[in-house]
Amino acid sequence: MTLQTPQPPPSALRAVLAALSTDTALRGAGIAAASSTAGPLLPAHPLAVHQLPPGAATARALAAAPRTGWRFLLERGGTVLAAADLVKSSEGHSFAHFAAGPYLDSTVRALAQARQLVQPSHTVYQPRLLAVPDHYATALWLHAPEADPAADLLLPLAPAPLGVAAHHAYPAEELLARLARPRARVTAFA
C-alpha cells in the first residue's frame, strides 16, 4: 500500500495560496531564504495537524485528538524549502505562519520513511502531524482509518523528547505509554 493523503479543505488551500501571494508574509521569518530564490513556492504534501490532549496516553485517546489545522510543505522544483501552517478559523482556515528549521527536514525524512514502511502492508494509512505539547514533541502519525486504533504508528520528529528515538516507528500505544511515564527529576548541585 501507499500512503493516502487526504484532500485538505478548500479554505485551507485558499489560505495558503493567499499567503504565498503576499510580499509581506514572504519577508517573514521562516520563509525569507526560500522566497529569495527564483520561481514560485508551491504548496504540496498537505498534512492535517492534530493535537494530543493533555494526559492522553492511549491509542483510543489518540483517535479522538482534535484537528487544529493543516501544514503544507512548500516546494520549488521538487525540493521542500519551507512549510505553511494554517489554523481553524471562523472562515474555515486562516494562515498562521511560515516555518523552517529542524522539524521541516525531519518531516520530509519521516514521510520518506513512512512510504517505505507501509509499502508491504495491506493497511491503508493516512499521514498526519501530531503535536504533543506536554512533551514539546511532534510526530508523523500514520493513521489507519479502517483498522483498530492500535494499528496506528507514530514516527517522532527530530528533535525528539528524552527517551524517544526520532524517526523510529512506534506503535501508537507504545510511544504514548513511554511519554506518559514520569521523568526523573534532575537536581542541580551547588
N, C-alpha and C positions, 0 to 999 in steps of 0.2 A: 504494500500500500504506500501511498504517498501522503504527505500532509495535505489536509483540506482546509485552506484558508477561507474563512467566511468573508462575505462581502461586507464592507463597512456601510453604515447608513449613509444615504446621500448627503445629509447635513454634515457629516464628518469629512467627506471628500470635498464638499464645497468650502468648508472652513480651512482645510489645509491648502487648497488651491488659492484661496483669497490671501492667506498669509504669505504664500510664496510670491504673490504678485505685488506685495508692498515693499518699497525700498526701506522703510523704517524697520520693519521686522527683520529684513535681511542684513541689517547692520548690527543686530544684537549679538550678544554673547552666544556661542554655540553654533553660529551659522556663518559668521563673517568670513572665516577662511574658506569655507566650502562655497560661498557665493561669489568669491573673488575670481574663481577660475571661469573659463569660457563655457558657455552653454547653460541651459536651464536645469534646475534641480527638479526631479520628477518624483512624486510620491509612489512608493512601492511597498510591498510586504506589510500590509495593514495588520496590526495586532490589537485585539481587544485587550484593554488593561483592566484587571480585576484587583481588588484589594482584600487581603485576608483580614477578617475581623479580629480584634484583639482577643487573645486566649483561644482561638480556634486551633485545634490540634488533631483533627480527624479528616479523612477524605470526604466524609459526608458534609462536614462544615465547609470544606474547600468548595464543594459543588455549589454551595449557596453563596459563595463570595460575590459581592455585587460588582457589576461592571461600572467603572468610574470614568471611562473614556476610551480613546484609541491612540495608538502610536503608529505613525507611518515612518518607515525608513526612507530617507531621501537619497536618491542616487543620480549620478551623471555617468553616462557611458558604462553602465553596469557596475559601477563602484559606489558603495554606500559611503556618503560623506557626512551625514547628519541625520537627525530624527526630528519629527514634529509631534508634539504632544497636544492632544485635544481632550477637553473635559466635557461632560454632560452639562447642558445649559437649558434655559427655557426655550431657546430656538432650536434645540436638538443637540448641537455640539458647537463649542467655541474653541478657537485657537488658544492654547495656554503659553507654550514657549517652544523654541528650538533647543535641541540638546546635542552634545557631542561628549567625548570622554570615554572612560573605560567601559561603561555599560553598552555603548554603541558597538564597539568592536566585539564585545562579549556576546551581544545579541546576534550579530552576524555569524559568529562562530557557533553559537548554540543552535541556530536554525540549520546550519550545515550538518551539525551532529545529529539533529533530530531527523533530518531526511534519511541519513544512513541508518539510524536506529529503528525507524518504523518500516523501512523497506521490506524486511522479511515477514512483517506482521500482517495478519488479516484484519486487524482492528483499525478503524478509521480514527485518526487523531486530528484535532484542531489545535494549532499553536495559539497560545495566548501569553500575555505577560502577567505575572502575579507579583504585586507589591506586597511586601511583608514588613510594614513599618515598625512593628515591635522589635525587629531584628536588623533593621537597616539593610534589608535584602530585597533583591528582585530575582525572579526565576522565570525561565521559559516553561510554561505549563502546557503539557501535551494532554489535552482533554479528550477523552473517548466518550462522545455523546451517546453512543449506542451501547455502552458497556457499563458495568458496575463502577461507581466512583473509585473503587480500589485499583482499577486498571490505569488510572491517570498517573502520569510521570512528571517529575519536576527536575529541571536542569538549572541549578543555581548559577547566576551570572557572577562574573568576577568584578569586583572583589566580593567574596562570599563571607558570611559570618564565621567566627572561630568554630572549629569542629565540623565544618561542612566543606566538602570539596567542590570547588567551582567546576562546572562542565561535567559533572558526574550525574548520570541519570539515576534518580532515586524514585522508587515507588512513592507516591504522594504520602501515604500513611507513614512510611519510614522517615522521610525528611521532616514532616510536621511533628512527629514524636521527638525527633532529635532536637528540633528547635524549641520544643516545649520543656525540655529538661532544664532545671535550674542551673545557672552557671556558678562556678566557684567564685567567691569574691576575691578580688586582688587587693591586698593591703599594702600601702606604702610604708616602708621602714625609714625612720628618720635617723 
